Amino acid sequence: MSLAELKNESAALRADEQRELAAFLTVIRMKQSGEWDDATTIPEVTTREGWVSLNDAKIVAIRPADR
């Protein structure tokens, strides 16, 4: 199948199928570029510096700071 045929077939897909195809192509591109490993690897945390407590996060979510 040619690229033009793939594009035409893709354009004819339902919206949910297009989203699934877009996600699939994004994963392929990320794996080729090496970004997939960065996105799917949990970094090792050695310090809690900069962490926010759950209670503090709830307060901010309920009453965001004035801008």
C-alpha positions in Angstrom: 0.0 0.0 0.0 1.4 3.4 -0.9 1.6 6.4 1.4 -1.1 8.1 -0.5 -3.4 5.1 0.0 -2.6 5.0 3.7 -3.5 8.7 4.0 -6.8 8.3 2.1 -7.7 5.3 4.2 -6.8 7.1 7.4 -8.9 10.1 6.5 -11.9 7.7 6.0 -11.6 6.2 9.5 -14.0 7.1 12.3 -12.7 9.7 14.7 -12.0 7.1 17.5 -10.1 5.0 15.0 -8.1 8.0 13.9 -7.2 8.7 17.5 -6.1 5.1 18.0 -4.0 5.3 14.8 -2.4 8.6 15.9 -1.5 7.1 19.2 0.0 4.1 17.5 2.1 6.3 15.2 3.2 8.5 18.1 4.5 5.4 20.0 6.4 4.3 16.9 8.0 7.7 16.5 8.9 7.9 20.2 10.5 4.4 20.1 12.5 5.4 17.0 13.7 8.6 18.6 14.5 7.1 22.0 11.8 9.2 23.7 9.8 6.1 24.6 12.3 5.0 27.2 12.3 8.4 28.8 8.5 8.5 28.9 8.1 5.0 30.3 10.9 4.9 32.8 10.3 5.9 36.4 13.2 8.0 37.6 15.0 7.0 40.7 14.1 9.5 43.4 16.9 9.9 46.0 15.6 12.9 47.9 12.2 14.4 48.8 13.4 17.9 48.2 10.7 19.8 46.3 8.0 17.3 47.2 4.5 18.7 48.2 2.5 16.9 50.8 -0.9 15.5 49.8 -2.6 17.9 52.2 -0.9 20.9 50.7 -1.8 19.8 47.2 -5.4 19.5 48.2 -5.4 23.0 49.7 -4.0 24.4 46.4 -6.5 22.4 44.3 -9.4 23.8 46.4 -8.1 27.4 46.7 -5.7 28.2 43.9 -3.5 31.2 44.5 -4.7 34.5 43.2 -3.1 35.5 39.9 
